[in-house]
Each structure stands twice: as structure tokens, then as C-alpha cells.
Amino acid sequence: MEERQALLSFAALSQETRLQIVRMLVVVGPEGMAAGAVAEKAGVSPSNVSFHLKELERSGLIAQRRESRSIVYSADYDALSGLVQFLMLDCCAGHPRVTGSKEITDACCAGEPAKDDVNV
């Protein structure tokens, strides 16, 4: 993931309602949710949820598709994975003190040496 894209994604997730929406969509799975259902479950008005969905889509973290008369939103798992990898590899260099364990570092950062391990 490019730094500019990561910045857009982090900015989108830094708002409470948008973070809640992404969490919902991740749990729901690839089938996604209609915008009205997202608004209802998030406890916000349809116009408010529309604003948040637009920002999340612009950041690349969610996708939309039309199904009949509804617009259905779903999490973009590849984008979310890319964001996590960006944070772990580019920002934290896969350092075990950041990831919490060597196993997580190995799973996330396979083939990438931690910056502490690189001879400069």
C-alpha cells in the first residue's frame, strides 16, 4: 500500500461512526449490507450514513454494488489487509515489541527483515 492511500484510510477510520461501520461490514462478510441497514444498525440517519459510506469508499476500505434498488456496501478485505501490512511492515518494521509476538511478526512480515536486523 502506498503511503498516500494509507493516510486516506487512517483518516477515514479516525472517526467513530466510520470505524463502527467498517467493523460491522467486516463481520457481515462479503455479502455486505444495504445502506439503510447500515444506518439503522449504526443508529444514524440515512443522510449521515451516506456521508460516512462515501468517505469510506473514497478511502478504498469499502466497496459498493447495486442490487436491485439497493446499494450494498461491503468491506474490502484486501484493502484492510494492505493497511495492516503497511502499518506492520512500513511503519513498525515488523518489530516483535509492536506486533506482540514473534509468531504474528512471522505471519505478517514473512520475508521482510525487521529494520533492527538490517545492516546499514
HELIX and SHEET records of a PDB file:
HELIX    1   1 GLU A    3  LEU A   13  1                                  11    
HELIX    2   2 GLU A   16  VAL A   28  1                                  13    
HELIX    3   3 ALA A   35  ALA A   42  1                                   8    
HELIX    4   4 PRO A   46  SER A   59  1                                  14    
HELIX    5   5 TYR A   77  GLN A   85  1                                   9    
HELIX    6   6 PHE A   86  CYS A   91  3                                   6    
HELIX    7   7 PRO A   96  THR A   99  1                                   4    
HELIX    8   8 LYS A  102  CYS A  108  1                                   7    
HELIX    9   9 LYS A  115  ASP A  117  5                                   3    
SHEET    1   A 3 MET A  33  ALA A  34  0                                        
SHEET    2   A 3 SER A  70  ALA A  75 -1                                        
SHEET    3   A 3 ILE A  62  GLU A  67 -1                                        
END                                                                             
